[in-house]
């Protein structure tokens, strides 16, 4: 699954367009490498988002099969580090 879509589906970012812009602005990294919006995410990857005042890291636990998941199920797909 693409990184921009993954961030939207697991409720880290509200809209896919926002996650796409974040990738283009080089604030999203996968395993320490700045990524483009089309970069594929795999189980075990570490996603780092560099916000203005803080940095947030997530570990990918599994890839969603559906277009959306409930917010209560977010912990099954990503783990905040």
Kinemage of the C-alpha trace (Angstrom):
@kinemage 1
@onewidth
@group {chain A} dominant
@subgroup {mainchain}
@vectorlist {calphas} color= white
{ca unk a 1} P 0.000 0.000 0.000
{ca unk a 2} L 1.222 3.514 -0.818
{ca unk a 3} L 2.459 5.630 2.101
{ca unk a 4} L 0.051 8.496 1.391
{ca unk a 5} L -2.919 6.114 1.353
{ca unk a 6} L -1.687 4.211 4.424
{ca unk a 7} L -1.426 7.372 6.541
{ca unk a 8} L -5.015 8.230 5.626
{ca unk a 9} L -6.506 4.740 6.082
{ca unk a 10} L -5.024 4.204 9.570
{ca unk a 11} L -6.217 7.652 10.705
{ca unk a 12} L -2.819 9.320 11.194
{ca unk a 13} L -3.790 12.036 8.685
{ca unk a 14} L -7.391 13.094 7.972
{ca unk a 15} L -7.152 13.369 4.170
{ca unk a 16} L -5.038 11.625 1.553
{ca unk a 17} L -4.270 14.947 -0.142
{ca unk a 18} L -2.698 16.176 3.096
{ca unk a 19} L -0.537 13.060 3.445
{ca unk a 20} L 0.489 13.409 -0.210
{ca unk a 21} L 1.534 17.038 0.407
{ca unk a 22} L 3.463 15.968 3.518
{ca unk a 23} L 5.430 13.457 1.449
{ca unk a 24} L 6.132 16.030 -1.265
{ca unk a 25} L 7.306 18.476 1.431
{ca unk a 26} L 9.804 15.838 2.640
{ca unk a 27} L 8.490 15.555 6.198
{ca unk a 28} L 7.666 11.826 5.959
{ca unk a 29} L 10.405 9.185 6.213
{ca unk a 30} L 10.317 5.399 6.011
{ca unk a 31} L 13.204 3.700 7.832
{ca unk a 32} L 15.133 6.993 7.910
{ca unk a 33} L 14.790 7.732 4.174
{ca unk a 34} L 12.635 10.613 2.882
{ca unk a 35} L 9.918 9.083 0.704
{ca unk a 36} L 7.642 10.050 -2.143
{ca unk a 37} L 3.848 9.583 -1.920
{ca unk a 38} L 3.925 6.389 -4.027
{ca unk a 39} L 6.464 4.557 -1.807
{ca unk a 40} L 5.131 1.189 -0.635
{ca unk a 41} L 4.789 0.453 3.079
{ca unk a 42} L 5.627 -3.006 4.444
{ca unk a 43} L 5.053 -4.627 7.822
{ca unk a 44} L 7.893 -3.715 10.190
{ca unk a 45} L 8.675 -0.334 8.568
{ca unk a 46} L 9.268 2.661 10.834
{ca unk a 47} L 7.415 5.775 9.628
{ca unk a 48} L 8.742 9.104 10.919
{ca unk a 49} L 6.728 12.311 10.554
{ca unk a 50} L 8.636 15.523 11.255
{ca unk a 51} L 6.095 18.094 12.408
{ca unk a 52} L 7.210 21.688 13.061
{ca unk a 53} L 7.601 21.288 16.825
{ca unk a 54} L 7.954 17.528 17.280
{ca unk a 55} L 8.727 14.250 15.578
{ca unk a 56} L 6.378 11.274 15.702
{ca unk a 57} L 7.402 7.695 14.876
{ca unk a 58} L 5.128 4.771 14.072
{ca unk a 59} L 5.852 1.098 13.492
{ca unk a 60} L 3.716 -0.668 10.872
{ca unk a 61} L 2.135 -3.781 12.412
{ca unk a 62} L -0.090 -4.803 9.499
{ca unk a 63} L -1.468 -3.467 6.226
{ca unk a 64} L -5.235 -2.742 6.084
{ca unk a 65} L -7.287 -4.706 3.552
{ca unk a 66} L -10.156 -2.186 3.417
{ca unk a 67} L -10.417 1.470 2.397
{ca unk a 68} L -10.964 2.610 5.975
{ca unk a 69} L -10.728 1.296 9.510
{ca unk a 70} L -12.436 2.458 12.704
{ca unk a 71} L -10.350 4.745 14.898
{ca unk a 72} L -10.642 2.187 17.701
{ca unk a 73} L -8.738 -0.360 15.550
{ca unk a 74} L -5.788 1.971 14.839
{ca unk a 75} L -3.588 0.190 17.421
{ca unk a 76} L -3.831 -3.052 15.414
{ca unk a 77} L -2.158 -1.422 12.394
{ca unk a 78} L 0.398 1.027 13.826
{ca unk a 79} L 2.238 1.407 17.111
{ca unk a 80} L 3.448 4.829 18.219
{ca unk a 81} L 7.099 4.767 19.292
